[in-house]
Amino acid sequence: MLVIFGSSIKLLNYFEDDFSTCENCNQTGVTYRIVQKYYHVFWLPVFPLEKYTGMSCNNCNYSRDNIISENSATYEKISKTPIYLYSGLIIFILLILNVLFAVVMTT
């Protein structure tokens, strides 16, 4: 049997920050993007793996992933993980509960 699994990413949110400076050109105006990485089976999201922040400059188009700063931590807290990224886990738990309910009802 063929099982298709892996990980993918989902853009959660992006924030325009006119006061942060680019580390490449030292101009103000960067865009932070909050990305959630998740694990999937048959393209059905099972559970989220990690959340990280990327940054891109609006002037020189310089971009970088996995930014660690005070601004990125604030933006990550604001961006919540969507509930549908847990959908595979929820379906699995419901199937287990259904089986347990069926076993209890037949005895």
Biopython code that builds the backbone (N, CA, C, O; Angstrom):
import numpy as np
from Bio.PDB.StructureBuilder import StructureBuilder

atoms = [
    (1, "MET", "N", (0.838, -1.178, 0.000)),
    (1, "MET", "CA", (0.000, 0.000, 0.000)),
    (1, "MET", "C", (0.887, 1.247, 0.000)),
    (1, "MET", "O", (1.865, 1.325, 0.743)),
    (2, "LEU", "N", (0.543, 2.184, -0.815)),
    (2, "LEU", "CA", (1.291, 3.419, -0.955)),
    (2, "LEU", "C", (0.735, 4.468, 0.004)),
    (2, "LEU", "O", (-0.456, 4.778, -0.038)),
    (3, "VAL", "N", (1.591, 5.015, 0.866)),
    (3, "VAL", "CA", (1.195, 6.069, 1.797)),
    (3, "VAL", "C", (1.989, 7.321, 1.444)),
    (3, "VAL", "O", (3.219, 7.302, 1.399)),
    (4, "ILE", "N", (1.275, 8.390, 1.200)),
    (4, "ILE", "CA", (1.909, 9.650, 0.849)),
    (4, "ILE", "C", (1.924, 10.528, 2.099)),
    (4, "ILE", "O", (0.873, 10.883, 2.633)),
    (5, "PHE", "N", (3.129, 10.873, 2.560)),
    (5, "PHE", "CA", (3.258, 11.700, 3.749)),
    (5, "PHE", "C", (4.429, 12.657, 3.569)),
    (5, "PHE", "O", (5.261, 12.489, 2.678)),
    (6, "GLY", "N", (4.471, 13.636, 4.413)),
    (6, "GLY", "CA", (5.558, 14.605, 4.367)),
    (6, "GLY", "C", (5.217, 15.832, 5.159)),
    (6, "GLY", "O", (4.338, 15.804, 6.020)),
    (7, "SER", "N", (5.910, 16.915, 4.873)),
    (7, "SER", "CA", (5.637, 18.173, 5.547)),
    (7, "SER", "C", (5.469, 19.270, 4.504)),
    (7, "SER", "O", (5.989, 19.191, 3.391)),
    (8, "SER", "N", (4.737, 20.275, 4.898)),
    (8, "SER", "CA", (4.482, 21.399, 4.014)),
    (8, "SER", "C", (4.430, 22.660, 4.871)),
    (8, "SER", "O", (4.554, 22.589, 6.093)),
    (9, "ILE", "N", (4.247, 23.813, 4.230)),
    (9, "ILE", "CA", (4.174, 25.066, 4.970)),
    (9, "ILE", "C", (2.902, 25.817, 4.615)),
    (9, "ILE", "O", (2.346, 25.654, 3.529)),
    (10, "LYS", "N", (2.459, 26.635, 5.544)),
    (10, "LYS", "CA", (1.268, 27.461, 5.359)),
    (10, "LYS", "C", (1.600, 28.872, 5.827)),
    (10, "LYS", "O", (2.063, 29.060, 6.952)),
    (11, "LEU", "N", (1.368, 29.864, 4.972)),
    (11, "LEU", "CA", (1.557, 31.252, 5.348)),
    (11, "LEU", "C", (0.407, 31.656, 6.263)),
    (11, "LEU", "O", (-0.752, 31.642, 5.849)),
    (12, "LEU", "N", (0.723, 32.014, 7.497)),
    (12, "LEU", "CA", (-0.310, 32.396, 8.455)),
    (12, "LEU", "C", (-0.675, 33.869, 8.353)),
    (12, "LEU", "O", (-1.852, 34.231, 8.353)),
    (13, "ASN", "N", (0.338, 34.709, 8.268)),
    (13, "ASN", "CA", (0.088, 36.140, 8.275)),
    (13, "ASN", "C", (1.345, 36.872, 7.808)),
    (13, "ASN", "O", (2.434, 36.298, 7.786)),
    (14, "TYR", "N", (1.189, 38.121, 7.444)),
    (14, "TYR", "CA", (2.354, 38.952, 7.152)),
    (14, "TYR", "C", (2.106, 40.347, 7.717)),
    (14, "TYR", "O", (0.971, 40.817, 7.788)),
    (15, "PHE", "N", (3.185, 40.986, 8.113)),
    (15, "PHE", "CA", (3.105, 42.298, 8.750)),
    (15, "PHE", "C", (4.097, 43.238, 8.090)),
    (15, "PHE", "O", (5.275, 42.911, 7.948)),
    (16, "GLU", "N", (3.616, 44.408, 7.689)),
    (16, "GLU", "CA", (4.469, 45.466, 7.151)),
    (16, "GLU", "C", (4.992, 46.268, 8.340)),
    (16, "GLU", "O", (4.203, 46.778, 9.135)),
    (17, "ASP", "N", (6.289, 46.382, 8.465)),
    (17, "ASP", "CA", (6.900, 47.132, 9.561)),
    (17, "ASP", "C", (7.752, 48.244, 8.968)),
    (17, "ASP", "O", (8.811, 47.989, 8.395)),
    (18, "ASP", "N", (7.281, 49.480, 9.109)),
    (18, "ASP", "CA", (7.972, 50.628, 8.519)),
    (18, "ASP", "C", (9.108, 51.156, 9.388)),
    (18, "ASP", "O", (9.837, 52.056, 8.970)),
    (19, "PHE", "N", (9.269, 50.602, 10.606)),
    (19, "PHE", "CA", (10.280, 51.114, 11.516)),
    (19, "PHE", "C", (11.492, 50.188, 11.639)),
    (19, "PHE", "O", (12.536, 50.613, 12.135)),
    (20, "SER", "N", (11.375, 48.946, 11.203)),
    (20, "SER", "CA", (12.512, 48.018, 11.259)),
    (20, "SER", "C", (13.434, 48.264, 10.066)),
    (20, "SER", "O", (12.986, 48.640, 8.983)),
    (21, "THR", "N", (14.722, 48.045, 10.287)),
    (21, "THR", "CA", (15.695, 48.273, 9.221)),
    (21, "THR", "C", (16.167, 46.946, 8.639)),
    (21, "THR", "O", (16.240, 45.933, 9.335)),
    (22, "CYS", "N", (16.476, 46.973, 7.378)),
    (22, "CYS", "CA", (17.004, 45.809, 6.676)),
    (22, "CYS", "C", (18.467, 45.624, 7.051)),
    (22, "CYS", "O", (19.217, 46.596, 7.131)),
    (23, "GLU", "N", (18.870, 44.389, 7.279)),
    (23, "GLU", "CA", (20.264, 44.133, 7.625)),
    (23, "GLU", "C", (21.180, 44.169, 6.409)),
    (23, "GLU", "O", (22.402, 44.155, 6.556)),
    (24, "ASN", "N", (20.607, 44.215, 5.216)),
    (24, "ASN", "CA", (21.412, 44.248, 3.997)),
    (24, "ASN", "C", (21.665, 45.690, 3.529)),
    (24, "ASN", "O", (22.807, 46.070, 3.270)),
    (25, "CYS", "N", (20.593, 46.486, 3.423)),
    (25, "CYS", "CA", (20.743, 47.839, 2.873)),
    (25, "CYS", "C", (20.559, 48.941, 3.915)),
    (25, "CYS", "O", (20.734, 50.117, 3.596)),
    (26, "ASN", "N", (20.209, 48.587, 5.153)),
    (26, "ASN", "CA", (20.002, 49.522, 6.274)),
    (26, "ASN", "C", (18.922, 50.568, 6.012)),
    (26, "ASN", "O", (18.954, 51.657, 6.583)),
    (27, "GLN", "N", (17.969, 50.233, 5.146)),
    (27, "GLN", "CA", (16.814, 51.090, 4.906)),
    (27, "GLN", "C", (15.651, 50.596, 5.758)),
    (27, "GLN", "O", (15.588, 49.415, 6.100)),
    (28, "THR", "N", (14.737, 51.487, 6.100)),
    (28, "THR", "CA", (13.557, 51.083, 6.874)),
    (28, "THR", "C", (12.494, 50.561, 5.927)),
    (28, "THR", "O", (12.444, 50.942, 4.757)),
    (29, "GLY", "N", (11.646, 49.685, 6.442)),
    (29, "GLY", "CA", (10.550, 49.117, 5.668)),
    (29, "GLY", "C", (10.792, 47.667, 5.313)),
    (29, "GLY", "O", (11.350, 47.363, 4.259)),
    (30, "VAL", "N", (10.373, 46.772, 6.193)),
    (30, "VAL", "CA", (10.505, 45.338, 5.942)),
    (30, "VAL", "C", (9.142, 44.683, 6.132)),
    (30, "VAL", "O", (8.258, 45.237, 6.785)),
    (31, "THR", "N", (8.987, 43.511, 5.560)),
    (31, "THR", "CA", (7.773, 42.720, 5.707)),
    (31, "THR", "C", (8.134, 41.431, 6.421)),
    (31, "THR", "O", (9.006, 40.682, 5.980)),
    (32, "TYR", "N", (7.451, 41.183, 7.529)),
    (32, "TYR", "CA", (7.620, 39.924, 8.260)),
    (32, "TYR", "C", (6.512, 38.979, 7.823)),
    (32, "TYR", "O", (5.352, 39.380, 7.730)),
    (33, "ARG", "N", (6.864, 37.726, 7.555)),
    (33, "ARG", "CA", (5.852, 36.729, 7.212)),
    (33, "ARG", "C", (5.957, 35.581, 8.211)),
    (33, "ARG", "O", (7.045, 35.071, 8.479)),
    (34, "ILE", "N", (4.824, 35.190, 8.749)),
    (34, "ILE", "CA", (4.759, 34.126, 9.735)),
    (34, "ILE", "C", (4.317, 32.856, 9.016)),
    (34, "ILE", "O", (3.263, 32.823, 8.381)),
    (35, "VAL", "N", (5.142, 31.803, 9.125)),
    (35, "VAL", "CA", (4.920, 30.556, 8.398)),
    (35, "VAL", "C", (4.802, 29.410, 9.396)),
    (35, "VAL", "O", (5.593, 29.307, 10.333)),
    (36, "GLN", "N", (3.816, 28.557, 9.189)),
    (36, "GLN", "CA", (3.618, 27.369, 10.021)),
    (36, "GLN", "C", (3.963, 26.139, 9.196)),
    (36, "GLN", "O", (3.388, 25.921, 8.130)),
    (37, "LYS", "N", (4.890, 25.341, 9.680)),
    (37, "LYS", "CA", (5.229, 24.080, 9.036)),
    (37, "LYS", "C", (4.359, 22.995, 9.665)),
    (37, "LYS", "O", (4.159, 22.987, 10.879)),
    (38, "TYR", "N", (3.838, 22.076, 8.839)),
    (38, "TYR", "CA", (2.969, 21.028, 9.366)),
    (38, "TYR", "C", (3.246, 19.699, 8.686)),
    (38, "TYR", "O", (3.791, 19.647, 7.583)),
    (39, "TYR", "N", (2.863, 18.635, 9.360)),
    (39, "TYR", "CA", (3.021, 17.267, 8.875)),
    (39, "TYR", "C", (1.705, 16.822, 8.251)),
    (39, "TYR", "O", (0.641, 17.082, 8.812)),
    (40, "HIS", "N", (1.758, 16.153, 7.096)),
    (40, "HIS", "CA", (0.525, 15.709, 6.443)),
    (40, "HIS", "C", (0.635, 14.250, 6.003)),
    (40, "HIS", "O", (1.724, 13.747, 5.726)),
    (41, "VAL", "N", (-0.506, 13.594, 5.947)),
    (41, "VAL", "CA", (-0.644, 12.247, 5.400)),
    (41, "VAL", "C", (-1.741, 12.316, 4.348)),
    (41, "VAL", "O", (-2.861, 12.731, 4.645)),
    (42, "PHE", "N", (-1.427, 11.914, 3.126)),
    (42, "PHE", "CA", (-2.342, 12.051, 1.984)),
    (42, "PHE", "C", (-2.845, 13.492, 1.864)),
    (42, "PHE", "O", (-4.025, 13.711, 1.589)),
    (43, "TRP", "N", (-1.981, 14.453, 2.063)),
    (43, "TRP", "CA", (-2.244, 15.888, 1.973)),
    (43, "TRP", "C", (-3.266, 16.379, 2.995)),
    (43, "TRP", "O", (-3.761, 17.501, 2.883)),
    (44, "LEU", "N", (-3.583, 15.559, 3.979)),
    (44, "LEU", "CA", (-4.461, 15.961, 5.071)),
    (44, "LEU", "C", (-3.573, 16.373, 6.246)),
    (44, "LEU", "O", (-2.819, 15.547, 6.761)),
    (45, "PRO", "N", (-3.648, 17.632, 6.679)),
    (45, "PRO", "CA", (-2.785, 18.075, 7.781)),
    (45, "PRO", "C", (-3.060, 17.263, 9.044)),
    (45, "PRO", "O", (-4.211, 17.111, 9.454)),
    (46, "VAL", "N", (-2.002, 16.747, 9.653)),
    (46, "VAL", "CA", (-2.165, 15.939, 10.857)),
    (46, "VAL", "C", (-1.898, 16.786, 12.095)),
    (46, "VAL", "O", (-2.744, 16.864, 12.986)),
    (47, "PHE", "N", (-0.724, 17.422, 12.158)),
    (47, "PHE", "CA", (-0.420, 18.321, 13.272)),
    (47, "PHE", "C", (0.685, 19.283, 12.858)),
    (47, "PHE", "O", (1.516, 18.952, 12.013)),
    (48, "PRO", "N", (0.694, 20.482, 13.457)),
    (48, "PRO", "CA", (1.726, 21.461, 13.138)),
    (48, "PRO", "C", (3.066, 21.099, 13.761)),
    (48, "PRO", "O", (3.121, 20.527, 14.849)),
    (49, "LEU", "N", (4.136, 21.434, 13.069)),
    (49, "LEU", "CA", (5.477, 21.128, 13.551)),
    (49, "LEU", "C", (6.143, 22.336, 14.196)),
    (49, "LEU", "O", (6.514, 22.285, 15.369)),
    (50, "GLU", "N", (6.297, 23.406, 13.454)),
    (50, "GLU", "CA", (6.968, 24.588, 13.994)),
    (50, "GLU", "C", (6.444, 25.832, 13.311)),
    (50, "GLU", "O", (5.916, 25.781, 12.200)),
    (51, "LYS", "N", (6.599, 26.945, 13.995)),
    (51, "LYS", "CA", (6.227, 28.242, 13.459)),
    (51, "LYS", "C", (7.491, 29.090, 13.418)),
    (51, "LYS", "O", (8.245, 29.133, 14.390)),
    (52, "TYR", "N", (7.723, 29.761, 12.300)),
    (52, "TYR", "CA", (8.900, 30.623, 12.210)),
    (52, "TYR", "C", (8.574, 31.880, 11.422)),
    (52, "TYR", "O", (7.560, 31.960, 10.729)),
    (53, "THR", "N", (9.456, 32.851, 11.545)),
    (53, "THR", "CA", (9.263, 34.158, 10.923)),
    (53, "THR", "C", (10.300, 34.372, 9.831)),
    (53, "THR", "O", (11.488, 34.116, 10.026)),
    (54, "GLY", "N", (9.845, 34.836, 8.704)),
    (54, "GLY", "CA", (10.726, 35.234, 7.619)),
    (54, "GLY", "C", (10.652, 36.742, 7.439)),
    (54, "GLY", "O", (9.679, 37.373, 7.849)),
    (55, "MET", "N", (11.663, 37.309, 6.838)),
    (55, "MET", "CA", (11.724, 38.745, 6.653)),
    (55, "MET", "C", (12.142, 39.038, 5.225)),
    (55, "MET", "O", (13.010, 38.362, 4.674)),
    (56, "SER", "N", (11.522, 40.050, 4.624)),
    (56, "SER", "CA", (11.963, 40.510, 3.308)),
    (56, "SER", "C", (11.947, 42.032, 3.291)),
    (56, "SER", "O", (11.055, 42.667, 3.853)),
    (57, "CYS", "N", (12.942, 42.595, 2.641)),
    (57, "CYS", "CA", (13.084, 44.043, 2.561)),
    (57, "CYS", "C", (12.232, 44.570, 1.410)),
    (57, "CYS", "O", (12.186, 43.978, 0.332)),
    (58, "ASN", "N", (11.564, 45.684, 1.655)),
    (58, "ASN", "CA", (10.741, 46.294, 0.610)),
    (58, "ASN", "C", (11.573, 47.100, -0.384)),
    (58, "ASN", "O", (11.084, 47.441, -1.461)),
    (59, "ASN", "N", (12.826, 47.408, -0.037)),
    (59, "ASN", "CA", (13.667, 48.228, -0.908)),
    (59, "ASN", "C", (14.584, 47.395, -1.797)),
    (59, "ASN", "O", (14.611, 47.581, -3.013)),
    (60, "CYS", "N", (15.337, 46.476, -1.189)),
    (60, "CYS", "CA", (16.349, 45.735, -1.964)),
    (60, "CYS", "C", (15.946, 44.277, -2.228)),
    (60, "CYS", "O", (16.709, 43.530, -2.841)),
    (61, "ASN", "N", (14.763, 43.868, -1.776)),
    (61, "ASN", "CA", (14.225, 42.503, -1.955)),
    (61, "ASN", "C", (15.073, 41.429, -1.297)),
    (61, "ASN", "O", (14.992, 40.260, -1.676)),
    (62, "TYR", "N", (15.877, 41.802, -0.326)),
    (62, "TYR", "CA", (16.640, 40.823, 0.462)),
    (62, "TYR", "C", (15.656, 40.065, 1.353)),
    (62, "TYR", "O", (14.771, 40.673, 1.955)),
    (63, "SER", "N", (15.805, 38.752, 1.440)),
    (63, "SER", "CA", (14.903, 37.975, 2.297)),
    (63, "SER", "C", (15.700, 36.948, 3.089)),
    (63, "SER", "O", (16.766, 36.497, 2.669)),
    (64, "ARG", "N", (15.153, 36.595, 4.245)),
    (64, "ARG", "CA", (15.785, 35.637, 5.130)),
    (64, "ARG", "C", (14.721, 34.926, 5.944)),
    (64, "ARG", "O", (13.721, 35.533, 6.328)),
    (65, "ASP", "N", (14.931, 33.635, 6.210)),
    (65, "ASP", "CA", (14.009, 32.859, 7.037)),
    (65, "ASP", "C", (14.584, 32.691, 8.425)),
    (65, "ASP", "O", (15.763, 32.953, 8.663)),
    (66, "ASN", "N", (13.734, 32.249, 9.341)),
    (66, "ASN", "CA", (14.105, 31.975, 10.734)),
    (66, "ASN", "C", (14.724, 33.192, 11.414)),
    (66, "ASN", "O", (15.819, 33.116, 11.970)),
    (67, "ILE", "N", (14.020, 34.295, 11.362)),
    (67, "ILE", "CA", (14.442, 35.522, 12.030)),
    (67, "ILE", "C", (14.146, 35.379, 13.524)),
    (67, "ILE", "O", (13.054, 34.961, 13.909)),
    (68, "ILE", "N", (15.108, 35.723, 14.350)),
    (68, "ILE", "CA", (14.903, 35.718, 15.794)),
    (68, "ILE", "C", (15.125, 37.148, 16.284)),
    (68, "ILE", "O", (16.253, 37.634, 16.354)),
    (69, "SER", "N", (14.015, 37.805, 16.620)),
    (69, "SER", "CA", (14.093, 39.167, 17.129)),
    (69, "SER", "C", (12.871, 39.413, 18.005)),
    (69, "SER", "O", (11.975, 38.574, 18.102)),
    (70, "GLU", "N", (12.854, 40.563, 18.631)),
    (70, "GLU", "CA", (11.717, 40.912, 19.481)),
    (70, "GLU", "C", (10.459, 41.106, 18.650)),
    (70, "GLU", "O", (9.375, 40.688, 19.058)),
    (71, "ASN", "N", (10.595, 41.737, 17.488)),
    (71, "ASN", "CA", (9.447, 41.940, 16.602)),
    (71, "ASN", "C", (8.890, 40.611, 16.103)),
    (71, "ASN", "O", (7.674, 40.418, 16.080)),
    (72, "SER", "N", (9.762, 39.701, 15.708)),
    (72, "SER", "CA", (9.285, 38.423, 15.180)),
    (72, "SER", "C", (8.584, 37.612, 16.261)),
    (72, "SER", "O", (7.602, 36.929, 15.971)),
    (73, "ALA", "N", (9.060, 37.671, 17.491)),
    (73, "ALA", "CA", (8.396, 36.957, 18.585)),
    (73, "ALA", "C", (7.006, 37.528, 18.847)),
    (73, "ALA", "O", (6.065, 36.784, 19.125)),
    (74, "THR", "N", (6.882, 38.831, 18.759)),
    (74, "THR", "CA", (5.574, 39.464, 18.936)),
    (74, "THR", "C", (4.613, 39.062, 17.828)),
    (74, "THR", "O", (3.455, 38.739, 18.091)),
    (75, "TYR", "N", (5.092, 39.082, 16.591)),
    (75, "TYR", "CA", (4.240, 38.727, 15.458)),
    (75, "TYR", "C", (3.850, 37.246, 15.485)),
    (75, "TYR", "O", (2.747, 36.895, 15.068)),
    (76, "GLU", "N", (4.739, 36.377, 15.969)),
    (76, "GLU", "CA", (4.405, 34.956, 16.078)),
    (76, "GLU", "C", (3.322, 34.720, 17.124)),
    (76, "GLU", "O", (2.472, 33.847, 16.949)),
    (77, "LYS", "N", (3.347, 35.487, 18.204)),
    (77, "LYS", "CA", (2.306, 35.353, 19.225)),
    (77, "LYS", "C", (0.951, 35.802, 18.706)),
    (77, "LYS", "O", (-0.077, 35.223, 19.057)),
    (78, "ILE", "N", (0.949, 36.829, 17.874)),
    (78, "ILE", "CA", (-0.299, 37.338, 17.307)),
    (78, "ILE", "C", (-0.900, 36.335, 16.323)),
    (78, "ILE", "O", (-2.120, 36.179, 16.270)),
    (79, "SER", "N", (-0.068, 35.662, 15.555)),
    (79, "SER", "CA", (-0.531, 34.729, 14.512)),
    (79, "SER", "C", (-0.805, 33.365, 15.137)),
    (79, "SER", "O", (0.121, 32.646, 15.512)),
    (80, "LYS", "N", (-2.061, 33.025, 15.243)),
    (80, "LYS", "CA", (-2.462, 31.749, 15.845)),
    (80, "LYS", "C", (-2.473, 30.642, 14.794)),
    (80, "LYS", "O", (-2.725, 30.884, 13.614)),
    (81, "THR", "N", (-2.194, 29.422, 15.254)),
    (81, "THR", "CA", (-2.234, 28.250, 14.377)),
    (81, "THR", "C", (-3.687, 27.893, 14.088)),
    (81, "THR", "O", (-4.472, 27.745, 15.025)),
    (82, "PRO", "N", (-4.072, 27.749, 12.815)),
    (82, "PRO", "CA", (-5.452, 27.394, 12.487)),
    (82, "PRO", "C", (-5.793, 25.987, 12.985)),
    (82, "PRO", "O", (-4.934, 25.105, 13.016)),
    (83, "ILE", "N", (-7.046, 25.791, 13.372)),
    (83, "ILE", "CA", (-7.490, 24.515, 13.927)),
    (83, "ILE", "C", (-7.471, 23.409, 12.870)),
    (83, "ILE", "O", (-7.316, 22.237, 13.214)),
    (84, "TYR", "N", (-7.625, 23.758, 11.594)),
    (84, "TYR", "CA", (-7.661, 22.715, 10.567)),
    (84, "TYR", "C", (-6.310, 22.024, 10.378)),
    (84, "TYR", "O", (-6.249, 20.959, 9.765)),
    (85, "LEU", "N", (-5.232, 22.607, 10.890)),
    (85, "LEU", "CA", (-3.947, 21.924, 10.815)),
    (85, "LEU", "C", (-3.898, 20.720, 11.757)),
    (85, "LEU", "O", (-2.980, 19.904, 11.669)),
    (86, "TYR", "N", (-4.872, 20.604, 12.653)),
    (86, "TYR", "CA", (-5.011, 19.445, 13.536)),
    (86, "TYR", "C", (-6.075, 18.467, 13.025)),
    (86, "TYR", "O", (-6.419, 17.524, 13.736)),
    (87, "SER", "N", (-6.600, 18.665, 11.824)),
    (87, "SER", "CA", (-7.747, 17.886, 11.357)),
    (87, "SER", "C", (-7.463, 16.393, 11.259)),
    (87, "SER", "O", (-8.333, 15.590, 11.594)),
    (88, "GLY", "N", (-6.293, 15.999, 10.819)),
    (88, "GLY", "CA", (-5.968, 14.573, 10.746)),
    (88, "GLY", "C", (-5.936, 13.938, 12.117)),
    (88, "GLY", "O", (-6.396, 12.808, 12.283)),
    (89, "LEU", "N", (-5.407, 14.635, 13.100)),
    (89, "LEU", "CA", (-5.373, 14.148, 14.475)),
    (89, "LEU", "C", (-6.780, 14.043, 15.052)),
    (89, "LEU", "O", (-7.095, 13.082, 15.754)),
    (90, "ILE", "N", (-7.621, 15.023, 14.761)),
    (90, "ILE", "CA", (-9.006, 14.993, 15.235)),
    (90, "ILE", "C", (-9.760, 13.828, 14.612)),
    (90, "ILE", "O", (-10.511, 13.146, 15.310)),
    (91, "ILE", "N", (-9.583, 13.582, 13.329)),
    (91, "ILE", "CA", (-10.244, 12.453, 12.660)),
    (91, "ILE", "C", (-9.771, 11.138, 13.261)),
    (91, "ILE", "O", (-10.582, 10.240, 13.486)),
    (92, "PHE", "N", (-8.479, 11.007, 13.524)),
    (92, "PHE", "CA", (-7.946, 9.792, 14.118)),
    (92, "PHE", "C", (-8.542, 9.546, 15.507)),
    (92, "PHE", "O", (-8.920, 8.419, 15.827)),
    (93, "ILE", "N", (-8.626, 10.567, 16.313)),
    (93, "ILE", "CA", (-9.212, 10.427, 17.652)),
    (93, "ILE", "C", (-10.686, 10.060, 17.563)),
    (93, "ILE", "O", (-11.153, 9.227, 18.339)),
    (94, "LEU", "N", (-11.424, 10.653, 16.646)),
    (94, "LEU", "CA", (-12.837, 10.315, 16.472)),
    (94, "LEU", "C", (-13.013, 8.870, 16.020)),
    (94, "LEU", "O", (-13.954, 8.206, 16.455)),
    (95, "LEU", "N", (-12.136, 8.371, 15.163)),
    (95, "LEU", "CA", (-12.204, 6.972, 14.746)),
    (95, "LEU", "C", (-11.944, 6.030, 15.918)),
    (95, "LEU", "O", (-12.632, 5.019, 16.060)),
    (96, "ILE", "N", (-10.970, 6.344, 16.751)),
    (96, "ILE", "CA", (-10.675, 5.528, 17.930)),
    (96, "ILE", "C", (-11.872, 5.530, 18.885)),
    (96, "ILE", "O", (-12.254, 4.483, 19.408)),
    (97, "LEU", "N", (-12.458, 6.701, 19.110)),
    (97, "LEU", "CA", (-13.632, 6.775, 19.983)),
    (97, "LEU", "C", (-14.814, 6.010, 19.413)),
    (97, "LEU", "O", (-15.581, 5.401, 20.159)),
    (98, "ASN", "N", (-14.964, 6.038, 18.098)),
    (98, "ASN", "CA", (-16.037, 5.288, 17.444)),
    (98, "ASN", "C", (-15.841, 3.786, 17.631)),
    (98, "ASN", "O", (-16.801, 3.068, 17.912)),
    (99, "VAL", "N", (-14.622, 3.312, 17.481)),
    (99, "VAL", "CA", (-14.322, 1.891, 17.672)),
    (99, "VAL", "C", (-14.560, 1.495, 19.130)),
    (99, "VAL", "O", (-15.158, 0.453, 19.399)),
    (100, "LEU", "N", (-14.103, 2.305, 20.054)),
    (100, "LEU", "CA", (-14.322, 2.007, 21.473)),
    (100, "LEU", "C", (-15.810, 1.996, 21.829)),
    (100, "LEU", "O", (-16.258, 1.148, 22.600)),
    (101, "PHE", "N", (-16.560, 2.918, 21.279)),
    (101, "PHE", "CA", (-17.999, 2.975, 21.513)),
    (101, "PHE", "C", (-18.681, 1.733, 20.938)),
    (101, "PHE", "O", (-19.583, 1.175, 21.564)),
    (102, "ALA", "N", (-18.252, 1.297, 19.745)),
    (102, "ALA", "CA", (-18.829, 0.112, 19.127)),
    (102, "ALA", "C", (-18.519, -1.147, 19.941)),
    (102, "ALA", "O", (-19.369, -2.028, 20.064)),
    (103, "VAL", "N", (-17.325, -1.234, 20.489)),
    (103, "VAL", "CA", (-16.940, -2.405, 21.305)),
    (103, "VAL", "C", (-17.748, -2.426, 22.594)),
    (103, "VAL", "O", (-18.206, -3.486, 23.020)),
    (104, "VAL", "N", (-17.928, -1.267, 23.220)),
    (104, "VAL", "CA", (-18.697, -1.200, 24.469)),
    (104, "VAL", "C", (-20.156, -1.527, 24.230)),
    (104, "VAL", "O", (-20.778, -2.190, 25.060)),
    (105, "MET", "N", (-20.710, -1.085, 23.134)),
    (105, "MET", "CA", (-22.123, -1.314, 22.838)),
    (105, "MET", "C", (-22.397, -2.782, 22.462)),
    (105, "MET", "O", (-23.519, -3.248, 22.661)),
    (106, "THR", "N", (-21.434, -3.512, 21.938)),
    (106, "THR", "CA", (-21.657, -4.904, 21.555)),
    (106, "THR", "C", (-21.478, -5.850, 22.734)),
    (106, "THR", "O", (-21.912, -7.000, 22.654)),
    (107, "THR", "N", (-20.861, -5.416, 23.820)),
    (107, "THR", "CA", (-20.674, -6.305, 24.971)),
    (107, "THR", "C", (-21.768, -6.185, 25.972)),
    (107, "THR", "O", (-21.747, -6.871, 26.994)),
]
sb = StructureBuilder()
sb.init_structure("model")
sb.init_model(0)
sb.init_chain("A")
sb.init_seg("    ")
for serial, (resi, resn, name, xyz) in enumerate(atoms, 1):
    if name == "N":
        sb.init_residue(resn, " ", resi, " ")
    sb.init_atom(name, np.array(xyz, "f"), 0.0, 1.0, " ", f" {name:<3s}", serial, name[0])
structure = sb.get_structure()
